[in-house]
Amino acid sequence: MTRTPNVILINADDLGYGDLSCYGSTQHDTPALDQMAAEGARFTDFYMASPVCSPSRAAMLTGSYPLRVGFGGRSIDNAPVLFPGQAQGLHPGEITIARLLQESGYATRIIGKWHCGDQPEFLPTRHGFDGWFGLPYSNDMGRQVQAEDVRPYFEIMKSLGTPVPADAPMLINRPPLPLMHDEEVVAEQPDQAGLTDLYVADALQFIRNNRNQPFFLYLAHLYVHLPIYVQDRFLNESRNGRYGAAVGCIDWSTKVLLNELRTLGIDQETVVIFTSDNGALIRDGGGSNGPLRASKGTTWEGGQRVPCIIRWPGRVHSGGVFNDVATAMDLFPTIASWCEVELPTDRFLDGRNLVGLLDGTCKLDDVPFFYILGGNIEAVRLGRWKFHVRKWNNQSLRLYDLDSDIGERFNVIEEHPDIASLLNGFIERARLDLGDDALNMRGSGVRPVGRVSNPELLTTFDPNSVYYMAEYDLAERG
């Protein structure tokens, strides 16, 4: 009997469409990821289901739009992402790809960032992962010893039009950043520059321990999310400051894992997927979304179109470049198919199986893809056409031909009113299904978000503690 494959899903944080050299970067060298693309396939039109991290990750893990699983808008108190001590999280009844594989006998592990709820009911160990080592939310949501040399995250997101609750703990008295092992806080304020080394060591141990049985590893990097703390060995080789050093660290970690698969003789039995949770946050000395418009936190292409590389020797043709529209939600049914696991039949999934596309036996039909920010559906893509309904610079409706205008510069709605009408109809039907806060609509196909009545922080900041005194003094001095 042929063994079902191992799966390694690598998810970078805020890495942009133009940040890898195999996607056109001239300021970053990414030889390991370039080789991975040469030995596998890469997508040119791959999307995350949200331009910010919590809903993006929830959608990828469940194969469903964020609004379908209750992530976005009013259901999470109008926060764009989940914050420390928030009452909401991924509902315990949701079926993640990890749970699906765990129940079929796979060893499962998450290493790195979770960000789908920090209350016990929502942790990854309650969602199909045998174990976890990493951070419960973004690395900027803990205390920082030194101020970042750019505008505060709050100001950046506000300038992008992304609502951030004014009383969010990350914006006032931030709790110490917790490092988790399963459901226990094992360190507070860990050295972020050394975390990737710890993550890689943990990943190698997991792979070695499970080399003789199928496994699913979800490696969710903290890079290149702000603030960036990175080791000098990467900084010394960077042409783009700390950001470039963080990209180099991601590439190095990929090289180590791929080498380990070869060393253990399980390279042919392992699918490796690399992507990013949303587009880059554009800033000087920072990320790039290449030719795409705008950045993280927006439903322009730069917010949601991201790199995606898939490598499986002998099963995914080497050197393939796919221009088909695909999404992170497609990974759920695709991985399930590869691993010969039946999909759940008691719920609707928005993802599509990509196996036929990747092995060359079929093409994907064009279906609408909806761009969602918070609780609102702001745009839709069908084939080459993208239709925006969010008001921008006094224009409410905009139509772009992405085949000829990837940067969304030229509104062609007057030349193609029939296309605009067709796409607007898709949005109207999607609102009935998924809801839309702007129109005060609740969708008929929405499942509940998880919610607890008395949420608690994993850690608390005590300015009188000896442990924190030095850091507190530095923060007070600015």
C-alpha positions in Angstrom: 0.0 0.0 0.0 1.4 3.4 -0.9 1.9 5.7 2.0 0.0 9.0 2.1 2.3 12.0 2.0 3.6 14.1 4.8 2.6 17.8 4.5 4.7 20.8 5.6 2.8 24.1 5.4 5.1 27.1 5.8 3.3 30.5 6.3 5.3 33.7 6.5 3.9 36.8 8.2 3.4 39.9 6.1 5.8 38.7 3.3 4.9 40.5 0.1 4.4 39.4 -3.5 7.6 41.0 -4.6 9.8 39.8 -1.7 11.2 36.6 -3.2 13.7 36.6 -6.0 11.7 34.0 -7.9 8.8 36.6 -7.8 11.1 39.3 -9.2 12.8 40.8 -6.1 16.1 42.5 -6.7 16.8 43.4 -3.1 16.5 39.9 -1.5 18.3 36.7 -2.3 16.2 33.6 -1.7 18.1 30.7 -3.2 16.3 28.0 -1.2 12.8 29.2 -2.1 13.9 29.8 -5.7 15.1 26.2 -5.8 11.9 25.0 -4.2 10.0 26.8 -7.0 12.3 25.3 -9.7 11.7 21.8 -8.3 8.0 22.4 -7.8 5.5 25.0 -9.0 4.6 28.5 -8.1 1.3 30.5 -8.5 1.2 34.0 -9.9 -2.4 34.6 -8.9 -2.7 33.1 -5.4 -4.7 34.9 -2.7 -5.2 34.9 1.0 -8.8 35.3 2.0 -8.1 38.4 4.0 -5.5 41.2 4.0 -4.8 40.8 7.7 -3.7 37.9 9.8 -6.3 36.4 12.1 -9.1 36.1 9.4 -6.5 35.0 6.9 -5.2 32.2 9.0 -8.7 31.0 10.1 -9.8 30.9 6.5 -6.7 28.9 5.4 -7.1 26.3 8.2 -10.8 25.8 7.7 -11.1 26.2 3.9 -13.8 28.8 4.4 -14.1 32.6 4.0 -13.4 34.5 7.2 -17.0 35.8 7.4 -18.3 32.2 7.1 -16.4 31.2 10.3 -17.3 34.4 12.1 -14.0 36.2 11.7 -14.5 39.8 10.8 -16.5 42.9 11.6 -19.0 43.0 14.3 -18.6 39.3 15.2 -15.1 40.1 16.7 -16.0 43.5 18.1 -15.0 45.4 14.9 -11.3 44.5 15.4 -9.4 43.7 12.2 -7.5 40.9 14.1 -7.7 39.3 17.5 -6.0 40.9 20.4 -4.6 39.6 23.6 -7.3 38.6 26.0 -10.1 39.0 23.5 -13.3 36.9 24.1 -13.5 35.6 20.5 -11.6 32.9 18.7 -12.0 30.0 16.2 -15.1 28.1 17.3 -14.3 24.7 18.9 -16.8 23.1 16.4 -14.8 24.2 13.4 -12.9 21.5 11.6 -9.4 22.5 10.7 -7.2 20.6 8.2 -5.1 19.6 11.2 -8.1 18.1 13.0 -9.1 16.3 9.8 -5.6 14.7 9.4 -5.2 14.0 13.1 -8.4 12.0 13.2 -7.1 9.9 10.3 -3.9 9.0 12.1 -1.5 11.8 11.2 0.9 13.3 13.7 0.2 17.0 13.8 2.2 20.0 15.1 2.1 23.8 14.8 5.3 25.8 15.4 5.0 29.6 15.5 2.2 32.0 15.3 -1.4 30.9 15.9 -3.6 34.1 16.1 -7.0 32.4 16.1 -7.8 33.1 19.7 -5.7 33.0 22.9 -8.3 31.6 25.3 -7.9 27.9 26.3 -11.0 26.9 24.2 -9.4 28.3 21.0 -5.8 27.2 21.3 -4.3 25.0 18.5 -4.2 22.0 20.8 -8.0 22.2 20.8 -8.1 22.4 17.0 -6.4 19.2 15.9 -2.7 19.8 16.7 -1.0 17.3 18.9 1.4 19.9 20.1 2.4 23.6 19.7 5.5 25.7 20.3 5.2 29.4 19.5 3.3 32.6 19.9 -0.4 33.0 20.4 -0.6 36.3 18.4 1.5 38.8 16.5 4.9 39.6 17.9 4.1 43.4 18.2 1.4 42.6 20.7 3.9 42.1 23.5 6.0 44.7 25.1 8.9 46.3 23.2 12.2 47.3 24.8 12.9 49.9 22.1 10.6 51.8 19.9 10.5 50.7 16.2 12.2 53.1 13.9 9.0 53.6 11.9 5.6 54.9 12.8 3.7 52.9 15.5 1.7 50.0 14.1 -1.5 51.8 15.2 -0.7 54.8 13.1 0.2 52.7 10.1 -3.0 50.8 10.2 -5.1 53.9 10.8 -3.5 55.5 7.7 -4.6 52.5 5.7 -8.2 53.0 6.8 -8.1 49.8 8.9 -10.0 50.2 12.2 -8.0 49.3 15.3 -9.9 49.4 18.7 -8.5 52.3 20.7 -8.6 50.3 23.9 -6.8 47.3 22.5 -4.2 46.0 25.1 -1.5 46.2 22.4 -2.0 49.9 22.2 -1.9 50.8 25.8 -0.4 48.6 28.6 0.8 45.7 26.4 1.2 42.3 28.2 4.5 40.6 28.0 4.7 38.4 24.9 4.0 34.8 25.8 5.9 31.9 24.3 3.7 28.8 24.5 4.4 25.1 24.7 1.0 23.4 24.1 -1.2 25.3 26.6 1.4 26.5 28.9 3.3 29.8 28.9 7.0 28.7 29.1 8.6 32.2 28.7 7.7 35.8 28.7 9.3 38.3 26.4 11.5 35.7 24.6 14.4 36.9 22.5 12.7 37.3 19.1 15.9 37.3 17.2 16.5 33.7 18.4 13.0 32.4 17.9 13.4 31.1 14.4 16.4 29.0 15.5 14.2 27.5 18.2 11.4 26.9 15.7 13.7 25.2 13.2 15.1 22.9 15.9 11.6 22.0 17.1 10.6 21.3 13.5 13.6 19.0 12.9 12.9 17.1 16.0 9.2 16.6 15.0 10.1 15.4 11.5 12.7 13.0 12.9 10.4 11.6 15.5 7.6 11.0 12.9 9.7 10.0 9.9 8.1 6.6 9.8 4.5 7.8 9.9 2.5 10.5 8.0 2.8 13.9 9.6 1.4 17.4 9.2 3.6 20.3 10.2 2.4 23.9 10.2 5.3 26.3 10.5 4.1 29.8 11.0 7.0 32.3 11.0 7.0 35.5 13.0 8.9 37.2 10.1 8.6 39.7 8.5 6.0 41.2 10.9 7.0 44.4 12.7 9.0 44.8 14.8 11.9 42.9 13.4 14.5 41.5 15.7 17.0 39.4 13.7 20.4 37.9 14.2 23.6 39.6 13.0 24.5 36.7 10.8 21.5 37.5 8.6 21.8 41.3 9.0 25.4 41.2 7.8 24.3 39.6 4.5 21.2 41.8 3.9 20.9 44.5 1.2 17.7 45.7 2.7 18.3 46.1 6.4 16.5 44.1 9.0 13.6 43.3 6.7 16.0 41.7 4.2 17.7 39.9 7.0 14.3 38.5 8.1 13.6 37.3 4.6 17.1 35.7 4.5 16.3 33.9 7.8 13.0 32.5 6.3 14.9 31.3 3.3 17.6 29.7 5.5 15.0 27.8 7.5 13.4 26.5 4.4 16.8 25.2 3.2 17.3 23.4 6.5 14.0 21.6 6.4 14.4 20.6 2.7 17.8 19.2 3.5 16.5 17.2 6.4 13.8 15.6 4.2 16.5 14.5 1.8 18.8 13.3 4.6 16.0 11.2 6.1 15.0 9.8 2.7 11.4 11.1 2.9 11.8 13.9 0.3 9.6 12.1 -2.2 6.9 11.4 0.4 6.5 15.0 1.5 4.5 17.9 0.1 6.0 21.3 1.1 3.9 24.4 0.7 5.2 28.0 1.1 3.0 31.1 1.3 2.3 34.3 3.3 -0.7 35.3 5.4 -1.2 38.6 3.5 0.7 41.2 1.5 3.6 43.3 2.7 3.2 46.5 4.8 5.0 48.9 2.4 7.5 51.2 4.1 11.0 52.5 3.5 13.5 49.7 4.0 10.7 47.2 4.1 8.6 44.9 2.0 7.6 44.9 -1.6 4.4 43.8 -3.4 6.1 44.1 -6.7 3.8 45.5 -9.4 0.7 45.2 -7.2 -1.2 48.2 -5.8 -1.1 49.1 -2.1 -0.4 46.8 0.8 -1.5 44.8 3.8 -4.7 45.9 5.3 -6.3 46.8 2.0 -8.3 44.8 -0.6 -6.2 46.1 -3.5 -4.0 43.3 -5.0 -1.1 44.2 -2.7 -3.1 43.3 0.3 -4.1 39.8 -0.6 -2.2 38.4 -3.6 0.9 36.6 -2.2 3.6 34.1 -3.2 2.7 30.4 -3.2 5.1 27.6 -4.0 4.3 23.9 -3.8 6.9 21.2 -4.1 6.3 17.4 -4.2 8.9 15.5 -6.2 7.3 13.2 -8.7 3.8 14.5 -8.2 4.0 18.3 -8.8 5.8 19.0 -12.1 9.0 20.9 -11.6 9.3 24.4 -12.9 5.5 24.8 -13.3 4.0 28.3 -13.2 0.3 28.5 -12.8 -1.7 31.7 -13.7 -5.0 30.3 -12.5 -6.7 32.1 -9.6 -6.2 30.0 -6.5 -6.6 30.8 -2.8 -5.4 29.6 0.6 -8.8 28.2 1.2 -8.1 25.7 -1.6 -5.3 24.1 0.5 -7.8 22.4 2.8 -9.5 20.2 0.1 -6.2 19.8 -1.8 -4.3 18.5 1.2 -7.3 16.3 2.2 -7.3 14.8 -1.3 -3.6 14.1 -1.3 -3.8 12.5 2.1 -6.9 10.4 1.1 -9.1 11.9 3.8 -12.8 12.5 3.3 -14.0 16.1 3.5 -16.6 17.0 6.1 -20.2 16.8 4.7 -22.0 18.8 7.4 -20.7 22.2 6.3 -19.9 24.3 3.3 -16.3 24.8 2.2 -15.3 27.6 -0.1 -12.0 26.0 -1.1 -11.5 24.0 -4.3 -9.3 20.9 -4.9 -6.2 21.9 -6.8 -4.8 18.3 -7.3 -6.0 18.1 -10.9 -4.5 21.4 -11.8 -1.1 20.6 -10.1 -0.8 17.2 -11.7 -1.8 18.5 -15.1 -5.0 16.5 -15.6 -7.4 19.5 -15.6 -7.8 23.2 -15.6 -9.8 25.2 -13.0 -13.0 26.8 -14.0 -13.3 30.5 -13.3 -15.3 31.2 -10.1 -15.8 34.4 -8.2 -13.2 35.2 -5.5 -14.4 37.8 -2.9 -12.0 40.3 -1.2 -13.2 40.8 2.4 -11.9 43.3 4.9 -13.5 43.3 8.4 -17.1 42.6 8.0 -17.4 43.9 4.4 -17.2 42.4 0.9 -15.2 45.1 -0.9 -14.4 43.5 -4.3 -14.7 40.4 -6.4 -12.5 38.8 -9.1 -13.7 36.6 -11.9 -11.0 35.6 -14.4 -9.2 38.7 -15.6 -11.8 41.1 -14.1 -11.8 42.7 -10.7 -14.7 44.9 -9.5 -14.4 47.1 -6.5 -17.5 48.4 -4.6 -15.7 50.1 -1.7 -15.7 53.9 -2.0 -12.2 55.2 -2.8 -11.3 58.8 -3.7 -15.0 59.5 -4.3 -15.3 56.6 -6.7 -17.7 53.9 -5.5 -17.5 51.4 -8.4 -14.3 50.5 -10.2 -13.5 47.8 -12.8 -10.0 46.6 -13.6 -8.6 44.2 -16.2 -5.9 42.5 -14.2 -4.4 40.8 -17.3 -3.4 44.1 -18.7 -3.4 46.3 -15.6 -2.1 44.3 -12.6 -1.5 47.6 -10.7 -5.2 48.5 -10.8 -4.6 51.9 -12.3 -7.2 52.3 -15.0 -10.9 52.1 -14.2 -12.6 50.6 -17.3 -16.1 50.4 -16.0 -17.5 52.8 -18.6 -16.1 50.5 -21.4 -17.5 47.3 -19.8 -20.7 48.0 -18.0 -22.0 44.5 -18.7 -19.0 43.0 -16.9 -19.5 45.3 -13.9 -23.1 44.4 -13.7 -22.3 40.7 -13.8 -19.7 41.0 -11.0 -22.0 43.2 -8.9 -24.6 40.4 -9.0 -22.0 38.0 -7.6 -21.4 40.4 -4.7 -25.1 40.9 -4.0 -25.5 37.1 -3.8 -22.4 36.7 -1.6 -23.8 39.3 0.8 -26.8 37.1 1.3 -24.6 34.2 2.0 -21.7 35.8 4.0 -23.2 39.0 5.3 -22.0 42.6 5.0 -21.7 45.0 7.9 -21.9 48.1 5.7 -25.4 47.1 4.7 -26.3 45.6 8.1 -26.7 42.2 6.6 -26.1 38.8 8.3 -25.4 36.0 5.9 -27.4 32.8 5.9 -24.3 30.7 5.5 -22.4 32.1 8.5 -21.2 29.8 11.3 -20.7 31.2 14.8 -17.4 32.6 16.0 -16.1 31.1 19.3 -16.8 33.2 22.4 -16.1 32.9 26.1 -17.7 34.9 28.8 -14.7 35.8 31.0 -11.6 36.1 28.9 -8.2 36.4 30.6 -4.8 37.6 29.5 -2.1 34.9 29.2 0.4 37.3 30.8 0.2 40.6 32.7 2.6 43.5 32.9 3.8 44.5 36.4 5.9 47.7 36.2 7.0 47.1 39.8 8.5 43.7 39.0 12.3 43.5 39.1 12.1 41.4 35.9 10.5 44.3 34.0 12.0 47.3 35.6 14.8 47.9 33.1 12.5 47.4 30.2 9.9 49.7 31.7 12.5 52.4 32.3 13.6 52.2 28.7 10.1 52.4 27.5 9.4 55.5 29.7 12.4 57.2 28.2 11.1 56.6 24.7 
